[in-house]
């Protein structure tokens, strides 16, 4: 199971850090990702991190502003969001990659981030 938290309301230019706590299968054995869904929009990819935290990949829209990290000892992944913009307003979801790394097989419940301009 995945539990996302840390959402809230912030002014444009501000920062938030989201957390995703995992339970069940060994956290360090699979990659993890963040997605978001704005009102009336499709869910979109934000970024991912590999199993040991060495490699990350980001959507162009957040590159340079968002950072994904993980602490395998705490079974937790983080999304540090800086220089937030109103267009970052969305429900943010964490997800676990499948063993093949070709998709995502488990999703958290989402946490709402609202950025006011």
C-alpha positions as YAML, in Angstrom:
chain: A
units: angstrom
residues:
- id: 1
  name: UNK
  ca: [0.00, 0.00, 0.00]
- id: 2
  name: UNK
  ca: [1.06, 3.57, -0.72]
- id: 3
  name: UNK
  ca: [0.07, 6.59, 1.34]
- id: 4
  name: UNK
  ca: [0.73, 10.06, -0.04]
- id: 5
  name: UNK
  ca: [0.72, 13.08, 2.26]
- id: 6
  name: UNK
  ca: [1.96, 16.63, 2.57]
- id: 7
  name: UNK
  ca: [-0.39, 18.43, 0.24]
- id: 8
  name: UNK
  ca: [-1.84, 21.81, 1.08]
- id: 9
  name: UNK
  ca: [-2.28, 25.37, -0.06]
- id: 10
  name: UNK
  ca: [0.65, 27.60, -0.90]
- id: 11
  name: UNK
  ca: [1.23, 30.85, -2.73]
- id: 12
  name: UNK
  ca: [2.97, 30.95, -6.05]
- id: 13
  name: UNK
  ca: [6.72, 30.84, -5.61]
- id: 14
  name: UNK
  ca: [6.44, 28.80, -2.46]
- id: 15
  name: UNK
  ca: [7.49, 25.25, -1.66]
- id: 16
  name: UNK
  ca: [5.95, 22.01, -0.45]
- id: 17
  name: UNK
  ca: [7.29, 18.56, 0.20]
- id: 18
  name: UNK
  ca: [5.15, 15.54, -0.43]
- id: 19
  name: UNK
  ca: [5.80, 12.14, 1.08]
- id: 20
  name: UNK
  ca: [4.79, 8.68, -0.04]
- id: 21
  name: UNK
  ca: [4.99, 5.97, 2.58]
- id: 22
  name: UNK
  ca: [5.01, 2.38, 1.38]
- id: 23
  name: UNK
  ca: [4.18, -0.86, 3.10]
- id: 24
  name: UNK
  ca: [4.08, -4.44, 1.97]
- id: 25
  name: UNK
  ca: [6.66, -5.65, -0.55]
- id: 26
  name: UNK
  ca: [10.25, -4.58, -0.05]
- id: 27
  name: UNK
  ca: [10.37, -0.90, -0.95]
- id: 28
  name: UNK
  ca: [13.95, -0.88, -2.16]
- id: 29
  name: UNK
  ca: [13.32, -3.44, -4.89]
- id: 30
  name: UNK
  ca: [11.21, -1.30, -7.19]
- id: 31
  name: UNK
  ca: [11.16, 2.10, -8.84]
- id: 32
  name: UNK
  ca: [8.64, 4.73, -7.86]
- id: 33
  name: UNK
  ca: [6.90, 7.58, -9.61]
- id: 34
  name: UNK
  ca: [4.87, 10.71, -9.03]
- id: 35
  name: UNK
  ca: [1.90, 11.72, -11.14]
- id: 36
  name: UNK
  ca: [-0.61, 14.52, -10.91]
- id: 37
  name: UNK
  ca: [-4.09, 15.28, -12.13]
- id: 38
  name: UNK
  ca: [-5.42, 18.80, -12.43]
- id: 39
  name: UNK
  ca: [-9.18, 19.47, -12.41]
- id: 40
  name: UNK
  ca: [-10.68, 18.44, -15.72]
- id: 41
  name: UNK
  ca: [-7.37, 17.13, -17.01]
- id: 42
  name: UNK
  ca: [-5.87, 13.71, -17.57]
- id: 43
  name: UNK
  ca: [-3.35, 12.32, -15.14]
- id: 44
  name: UNK
  ca: [0.17, 13.27, -16.12]
- id: 45
  name: UNK
  ca: [3.63, 12.03, -15.31]
- id: 46
  name: UNK
  ca: [5.70, 14.20, -12.96]
- id: 47
  name: UNK
  ca: [8.83, 12.13, -12.39]
- id: 48
  name: UNK
  ca: [10.31, 8.86, -11.29]
- id: 49
  name: UNK
  ca: [13.17, 7.50, -9.25]
- id: 50
  name: UNK
  ca: [14.88, 4.15, -9.59]
- id: 51
  name: UNK
  ca: [15.10, 1.59, -6.83]
- id: 52
  name: UNK
  ca: [18.31, 2.84, -5.25]
- id: 53
  name: UNK
  ca: [17.62, 6.53, -5.76]
- id: 54
  name: UNK
  ca: [20.56, 7.14, -8.07]
- id: 55
  name: UNK
  ca: [18.58, 7.89, -11.22]
- id: 56
  name: UNK
  ca: [15.65, 10.24, -11.66]
- id: 57
  name: UNK
  ca: [13.61, 11.48, -14.59]
- id: 58
  name: UNK
  ca: [11.30, 14.49, -14.72]
- id: 59
  name: UNK
  ca: [8.64, 15.94, -16.92]
- id: 60
  name: UNK
  ca: [9.80, 19.09, -18.70]
- id: 61
  name: UNK
  ca: [7.14, 21.10, -16.88]
- id: 62
  name: UNK
  ca: [8.75, 20.49, -13.49]
- id: 63
  name: UNK
  ca: [12.41, 20.01, -14.37]
- id: 64
  name: UNK
  ca: [14.63, 22.24, -12.27]
- id: 65
  name: UNK
  ca: [11.87, 22.95, -9.75]
- id: 66
  name: UNK
  ca: [10.91, 19.53, -8.42]
- id: 67
  name: UNK
  ca: [13.19, 16.91, -6.88]
- id: 68
  name: UNK
  ca: [12.38, 13.30, -6.13]
- id: 69
  name: UNK
  ca: [14.29, 11.45, -3.46]
- id: 70
  name: UNK
  ca: [13.76, 8.32, -1.46]
- id: 71
  name: UNK
  ca: [14.80, 6.87, 1.88]
- id: 72
  name: UNK
  ca: [14.70, 3.10, 1.58]
- id: 73
  name: UNK
  ca: [15.37, 2.69, 5.29]
- id: 74
  name: UNK
  ca: [12.10, 4.53, 5.96]
- id: 75
  name: UNK
  ca: [10.16, 3.04, 3.03]
- id: 76
  name: UNK
  ca: [9.39, 6.57, 1.91]
- id: 77
  name: UNK
  ca: [9.68, 8.60, -1.27]
- id: 78
  name: UNK
  ca: [9.59, 12.39, -1.37]
- id: 79
  name: UNK
  ca: [8.70, 15.09, -3.86]
- id: 80
  name: UNK
  ca: [10.26, 18.45, -3.06]
- id: 81
  name: UNK
  ca: [8.42, 21.14, -5.01]
- id: 82
  name: UNK
  ca: [9.97, 24.60, -5.26]
- id: 83
  name: UNK
  ca: [9.01, 27.72, -7.18]
- id: 84
  name: UNK
  ca: [5.45, 26.51, -7.37]
- id: 85
  name: UNK
  ca: [3.16, 27.90, -10.04]
- id: 86
  name: UNK
  ca: [-0.61, 28.03, -10.25]
- id: 87
  name: UNK
  ca: [-0.47, 25.42, -12.99]
- id: 88
  name: UNK
  ca: [1.04, 22.97, -10.48]
- id: 89
  name: UNK
  ca: [-2.34, 22.82, -8.76]
- id: 90
  name: UNK
  ca: [-3.44, 19.19, -8.87]
- id: 91
  name: UNK
  ca: [-3.96, 16.02, -6.93]
- id: 92
  name: UNK
  ca: [-0.58, 14.32, -6.68]
- id: 93
  name: UNK
  ca: [-0.29, 10.56, -6.69]
- id: 94
  name: UNK
  ca: [2.60, 8.27, -5.96]
- id: 95
  name: UNK
  ca: [2.89, 4.95, -7.72]
- id: 96
  name: UNK
  ca: [5.04, 1.85, -7.63]
- id: 97
  name: UNK
  ca: [6.61, 0.46, -10.79]
- id: 98
  name: UNK
  ca: [5.93, -3.13, -11.75]
- id: 99
  name: UNK
  ca: [8.87, -5.54, -11.49]
- id: 100
  name: UNK
  ca: [9.55, -5.21, -15.23]
- id: 101
  name: UNK
  ca: [9.73, -1.41, -14.97]
- id: 102
  name: UNK
  ca: [7.25, -1.08, -17.81]
- id: 103
  name: UNK
  ca: [4.38, 0.45, -15.89]
- id: 104
  name: UNK
  ca: [2.88, 1.03, -12.47]
- id: 105
  name: UNK
  ca: [0.98, -1.60, -10.52]
- id: 106
  name: UNK
  ca: [0.06, 0.19, -7.30]
- id: 107
  name: UNK
  ca: [-1.19, 3.73, -6.62]
- id: 108
  name: UNK
  ca: [-1.59, 5.89, -3.55]
- id: 109
  name: UNK
  ca: [-4.78, 7.77, -2.80]
- id: 110
  name: UNK
  ca: [-3.53, 11.22, -3.81]
- id: 111
  name: UNK
  ca: [-2.88, 14.45, -1.97]
- id: 112
  name: UNK
  ca: [-4.15, 17.84, -3.10]
- id: 113
  name: UNK
  ca: [-1.77, 20.70, -3.83]
- id: 114
  name: UNK
  ca: [-3.29, 24.12, -4.42]
- id: 115
  name: UNK
  ca: [-1.10, 26.99, -5.59]
- id: 116
  name: UNK
  ca: [-2.63, 30.46, -5.52]
- id: 117
  name: UNK
  ca: [-1.28, 33.32, -7.58]
...
